[in-house]
Amino acid sequence: MYDIAMLARSVGADMSEEFYTAEEVADYLKISAQTVRAWIRTKKIEAVKFGRAWRITKRELQRISAE
């Protein structure tokens, strides 16, 4: 079982913060989900793994979209 609060804190988030999937981020940025996952692998964007899926905080999405 995953401790979601601990995972959220690992990326500097709290439990009230919104998280997005790689697919949601890709749709928002109008790029492929594969590109988002590559950015996660290369540490261009910060993400946390919940189970088998990566999640990106709203704050991180705002940071990357401002670039």
C-alpha positions in Angstrom: 0.0 0.0 0.0 1.3 3.5 -0.9 1.3 6.3 1.6 0.0 9.1 -0.7 0.9 11.8 1.9 4.5 10.6 2.0 4.7 10.5 -1.9 3.3 14.0 -2.1 5.8 15.3 0.4 8.6 13.7 -1.6 8.0 16.3 -4.4 7.3 19.2 -2.0 3.5 19.0 -2.4 0.8 18.7 0.2 -2.3 16.6 0.0 -4.5 19.5 -1.3 -2.3 19.9 -4.4 -3.6 18.6 -7.7 -1.7 15.9 -9.5 -1.9 15.2 -13.3 -1.0 12.1 -15.3 1.6 12.2 -18.1 -1.3 12.0 -20.6 -3.1 15.0 -19.0 0.1 17.0 -19.1 0.7 16.0 -22.7 -2.8 17.1 -23.7 -2.3 20.5 -21.9 1.1 21.1 -23.5 0.0 19.7 -26.9 2.8 17.2 -27.0 2.9 13.4 -26.8 2.7 11.5 -23.5 5.9 9.7 -24.6 7.7 13.1 -24.6 6.4 13.8 -21.1 7.7 10.4 -19.9 11.0 11.1 -21.5 11.2 14.5 -19.7 10.5 12.6 -16.4 13.2 10.1 -17.2 15.8 12.9 -17.9 14.6 14.9 -14.9 13.5 17.9 -17.1 10.3 17.8 -15.1 9.8 16.6 -11.5 7.3 13.8 -11.0 6.3 11.1 -8.4 5.4 7.6 -9.2 2.0 6.5 -7.7 1.8 2.7 -8.3 2.7 2.2 -12.0 1.9 5.7 -13.2 3.8 9.0 -12.9 2.1 12.0 -11.5 3.0 15.7 -12.0 2.0 18.4 -9.6 0.0 21.4 -10.8 2.9 23.6 -9.6 5.3 21.7 -11.8 3.0 21.8 -14.8 2.8 25.6 -14.4 6.6 25.8 -14.2 7.1 23.8 -17.4 4.4 25.6 -19.3 6.0 28.9 -18.5 9.3 27.9 -20.2 
